[in-house]
Amino acid sequence: DQQVKQNSPSLSVQEGRISILNCDYTNSMFDYFLWYKKYPAEGPTFLISISSIKDKNEDGRFTVFLNKSAKHLSLHIVPSQPGDSAVYFCAATITGTASKLTFGTGTRLQVTL
Amino acid sequence: GAVVSQHPSWVICKSGTSVKIECRSLDFQATTMFWYRQFPKQSLMLMATSNEGSKATYEQGVEKDKFLINHASLTLSTLTVTSAHPEDSSFYICSASTPGRRNTGELFFGEGSRLTVL
C-alpha cells in the first residue's frame, strides 16, 4: 500500500520556467511533509518542508503548497535551473514518530537549456 | 548541515556471504538512525530504526535475522546483510536526525551503499 504517491515519474522543464512536482497521500494522520532532492549515487538531501497547519511555505526559489482536503502537495521551483535536475522525493510523517518518513517513488526532473 | 557518512559506497559479493555497511554521524551524536532500502524505480522503504544501546525496531516484512543492525555508539550504526542472495541487491541508505530536529522529520542521509549479490 503506497501511502505517498508521486504519479509523474519524470518531468522535463526549460531553464527559467516553473517546475511543478506533485505528490498525493492517503494517510490522514500525516501532519508533516518534506521534499528531498537526490542526485545519482548520493543520499537524499532535505529541501523544504511544511506542517499541516500551513498551506504554503517558501524558501527562495522553492515553494511547497499543501491542500489537506485533497491530500495533495506540490513543490514549485521558479525559475528552474539546470542544477535542479535530480530526483525529487516527497515524504510524509506523523509528528512525534521519531522521524519515521514514508517516501513517494520520486519524480526525475530534467531542466533543459 | 550535519554530515552522515556511509561505507562502503559499492560492494559486490558472492551469494551466501555476509556484508557489513557502516553509517557514521560525523559531527553530531545520533541516538537514533534509520536504515532505508531502495529498489530501482521505487521509493525509499524504511527497514528499521536503530537505537543506540538497544535493539533495533524492524518494519513489518523485514527479517531481523537477515538484516542485523548494531548501534553500539552514538556515532555509528552498522547493517549486516547475512547470507546475502541476489534478491538482496539494492541501494541501502542510512539516515539520522540531529537532536534539535528529531521530531521534524528532517533527516540527514548518508551517501548510500549499493549492494550487488552475484
Chai-1 contact restraints between the chains, C-beta under 6 A:
chainA,res_idxA,chainB,res_idxB,connection_type,confidence,min_distance_angstrom,max_distance_angstrom,comment,restraint_id
A,Y32,B,G105,contact,1.0,0.0,6.0,A-B,restraint_1
A,L34,B,G105,contact,1.0,0.0,6.0,A-B,restraint_2
A,E42,B,E111,contact,1.0,0.0,6.0,A-B,restraint_3
A,G43,B,I93,contact,1.0,0.0,6.0,A-B,restraint_4
A,G43,B,F109,contact,1.0,0.0,6.0,A-B,restraint_5
A,G43,B,G110,contact,1.0,0.0,6.0,A-B,restraint_6
A,G43,B,E111,contact,1.0,0.0,6.0,A-B,restraint_7
A,G43,B,G112,contact,1.0,0.0,6.0,A-B,restraint_8
A,P44,B,F109,contact,1.0,0.0,6.0,A-B,restraint_9
A,F46,B,E106,contact,1.0,0.0,6.0,A-B,restraint_10
A,T93,B,G105,contact,1.0,0.0,6.0,A-B,restraint_11
A,T95,B,N103,contact,1.0,0.0,6.0,A-B,restraint_12
A,G96,B,N103,contact,1.0,0.0,6.0,A-B,restraint_13
A,S99,B,S97,contact,1.0,0.0,6.0,A-B,restraint_14
A,S99,B,G105,contact,1.0,0.0,6.0,A-B,restraint_15
A,S99,B,L107,contact,1.0,0.0,6.0,A-B,restraint_16
A,L101,B,G105,contact,1.0,0.0,6.0,A-B,restraint_17
A,F103,B,S43,contact,1.0,0.0,6.0,A-B,restraint_18
A,F103,B,L44,contact,1.0,0.0,6.0,A-B,restraint_19
A,G104,B,S43,contact,1.0,0.0,6.0,A-B,restraint_20
A,T105,B,S43,contact,1.0,0.0,6.0,A-B,restraint_21
